[in-house]
Every structure is written in C-alpha cells, then in structure tokens.
C-alpha cells in the first residue's frame, strides 16, 4: 500500500482527521452493505443483541445499551426496535422481552455473513498485533482527552 505521507510527515498528521476519515469510511461501507440486504446498522445492532444474548433481554435493556452507539440516541433505537418487530424479525411479549423469530434468525444469519465479509475486507493485510495496538492507542487518545467510550 502506498501511504499519503512519509513516516516523518505522518507523525505530524492530526489524529482527529485520520480517526474521523477511518470512521467515516468504515461506517459508510457497513451501512451501504447492510442497506443492500434491506436493513440499517442500528437494526443490525438490535438483531445482534437479541441473537447473541445469553439470556432474554427486554426492549428497555437493548435500547439503553445501544442508544449511545455512534450517537444514535434513545428515540432512534426505539424506532429501530419497532422496525425489527414490524418486519417480523423480532417478537416482543407483553413484558417487553425480545426474541428472534424464525425469519429473524434467517435474516440475522444473512446479515452476520455480510458483517463477516466486511470484517475480513477491513482487516486485509492487518495483522492482529497491529489491530490490537491500534485499538489500544485509540483508547489512550480517548482517555488522554477526557473522553468516554466503551463497546461491549
């Protein structure tokens, strides 16, 4: 790969720009790919939370967990949960407990395959050691600037 600058020049580049550019590129790619199969990234988050839960989660638990993902907020997450229910992917009982339907499981499996392909694409040529260092460095930037970020 050809880089934008020499190593010396890269050391002077702003992390704010490059972290934003990486975020935008990755998120835009994920959202476009999920859109091609008929879903949104927040709907994927909902499906993934329900599908991978070790215990049944309520609407409130899923909404609270996801409402801070990429600044989505509680209104958006409530709407996206509603969409997954109206599409028949998730069932909600009277107590607000969420479960995957058979159609939801099939769609989740399809979307998970897309996510696996995207992860492989993003990680091409990047050894696990470099990826780990990158995440640790980004977390240090967040810590050093007084920010807060956490991903389950």
C-alpha positions as CSV (number, residue, x, y, z in Angstrom):
1,X,0.0,0.0,0.0
2,X,1.1,3.5,-0.7
3,X,0.7,5.9,2.2
4,X,-0.3,9.5,2.0
5,X,2.9,10.9,3.6
6,X,6.4,9.8,4.6
7,X,6.7,8.4,8.2
8,X,8.1,11.7,9.4
9,X,5.2,13.6,7.8
10,X,2.7,11.1,9.2
11,X,4.0,11.8,12.7
12,X,2.8,15.4,12.2
13,X,-0.6,14.5,10.9
14,X,-3.7,15.2,13.1
15,X,-5.3,12.2,14.8
16,X,-8.7,13.9,14.7
17,X,-8.7,14.0,10.9
18,X,-7.4,10.4,10.4
19,X,-9.7,8.9,13.0
20,X,-12.7,10.7,11.5
21,X,-11.7,9.6,8.0
22,X,-11.3,6.0,9.1
23,X,-14.7,6.1,11.0
24,X,-16.5,7.6,8.0
25,X,-15.0,5.1,5.6
26,X,-15.8,2.1,7.7
27,X,-19.3,3.2,8.8
28,X,-20.3,4.3,5.3
29,X,-19.2,0.9,3.9
30,X,-21.0,-1.1,6.6
31,X,-24.2,1.0,6.1
32,X,-24.1,0.6,2.3
33,X,-23.7,-3.1,2.5
34,X,-26.4,-3.6,5.1
35,X,-28.7,-1.4,3.0
36,X,-28.2,-3.7,0.1
37,X,-29.8,-6.5,2.0
38,X,-32.6,-4.3,3.4
39,X,-31.5,-3.3,6.8
40,X,-29.8,-0.5,8.7
41,X,-26.9,-0.6,11.0
42,X,-29.0,0.1,14.1
43,X,-31.4,-2.7,13.1
44,X,-28.3,-5.0,12.8
45,X,-27.3,-3.9,16.3
46,X,-30.7,-4.9,17.7
47,X,-30.7,-8.2,15.9
48,X,-27.2,-9.0,17.1
49,X,-28.1,-8.1,20.7
50,X,-31.1,-10.4,20.7
51,X,-29.5,-13.2,18.7
52,X,-26.3,-13.4,20.8
53,X,-27.8,-12.8,24.3
54,X,-27.1,-15.4,26.9
55,X,-30.5,-14.5,28.4
56,X,-33.6,-12.9,27.1
57,X,-33.3,-9.1,27.1
58,X,-36.1,-6.6,27.3
59,X,-36.7,-3.7,24.9
60,X,-35.5,-1.3,27.6
61,X,-32.3,-3.2,28.1
62,X,-31.5,-3.4,24.4
63,X,-32.4,0.3,23.9
64,X,-30.3,1.5,26.8
65,X,-27.3,-0.5,25.7
66,X,-27.5,0.7,22.1
67,X,-28.6,4.3,22.4
68,X,-25.1,5.6,22.7
69,X,-23.8,3.6,19.7
70,X,-22.5,6.2,17.2
71,X,-24.6,8.8,18.9
72,X,-27.9,7.2,17.8
73,X,-29.9,8.2,20.9
74,X,-32.9,6.6,22.6
75,X,-35.5,7.8,20.0
76,X,-33.7,6.3,17.1
77,X,-33.1,3.0,18.9
78,X,-36.8,2.7,19.9
79,X,-37.8,3.3,16.3
80,X,-35.3,0.7,15.1
81,X,-36.5,-1.8,17.6
82,X,-40.1,-1.1,16.3
83,X,-38.9,-1.7,12.8
84,X,-37.3,-5.1,13.6
85,X,-40.6,-6.1,15.3
86,X,-42.8,-4.8,12.4
87,X,-40.6,-6.7,9.9
88,X,-41.2,-9.9,11.8
89,X,-37.6,-10.4,12.7
90,X,-38.2,-9.9,16.5
91,X,-41.1,-10.8,18.7
92,X,-41.9,-8.7,21.8
93,X,-44.0,-10.1,24.5
94,X,-46.3,-8.2,27.0
95,X,-43.4,-7.7,29.4
96,X,-41.1,-6.2,26.6
97,X,-38.9,-9.3,26.3
98,X,-37.4,-9.6,22.8
99,X,-36.8,-12.8,20.9
100,X,-35.8,-13.7,17.3
101,X,-38.4,-15.2,15.1
102,X,-37.6,-17.9,12.6
103,X,-37.5,-15.2,9.9
104,X,-35.4,-13.1,12.2
105,X,-32.9,-15.9,12.7
106,X,-32.6,-16.4,8.9
107,X,-32.1,-12.7,8.3
108,X,-29.7,-12.4,11.2
109,X,-27.6,-15.2,9.7
110,X,-27.6,-13.4,6.3
111,X,-26.6,-10.1,7.9
112,X,-23.9,-11.8,10.0
113,X,-22.4,-13.3,6.9
114,X,-22.2,-9.8,5.4
115,X,-20.6,-8.4,8.6
116,X,-18.0,-11.3,8.5
117,X,-17.2,-10.4,4.9
118,X,-16.8,-6.7,5.8
119,X,-14.6,-7.5,8.7
120,X,-12.3,-9.6,6.5
121,X,-12.2,-6.8,3.9
122,X,-11.3,-4.2,6.6
123,X,-8.6,-6.4,8.2
124,X,-6.9,-7.4,4.9
125,X,-3.2,-7.0,5.4
126,X,-3.5,-6.0,9.0
127,X,-2.0,-8.5,11.5
128,X,-3.9,-9.0,14.8
129,X,-0.9,-7.4,16.6
130,X,-1.3,-4.2,14.6
131,X,-5.0,-4.1,15.1
132,X,-4.6,-4.6,18.9
133,X,-2.1,-1.8,19.0
134,X,-4.4,0.5,17.0
135,X,-7.3,0.0,19.4
136,X,-5.1,0.5,22.5
137,X,-3.7,3.7,21.0
138,X,-7.2,5.0,20.2
139,X,-8.4,4.2,23.7
140,X,-5.4,6.1,25.1
141,X,-6.3,9.1,22.9
142,X,-9.9,8.9,24.3
143,X,-8.6,8.7,27.9
144,X,-6.0,11.4,27.4
145,X,-8.6,13.8,26.1
146,X,-11.1,13.1,28.9
147,X,-13.5,11.3,26.6
148,X,-15.5,8.3,27.4
149,X,-16.1,5.4,25.0
150,X,-16.9,1.8,25.6
151,X,-18.0,-1.0,23.5
152,X,-19.4,-4.2,25.0
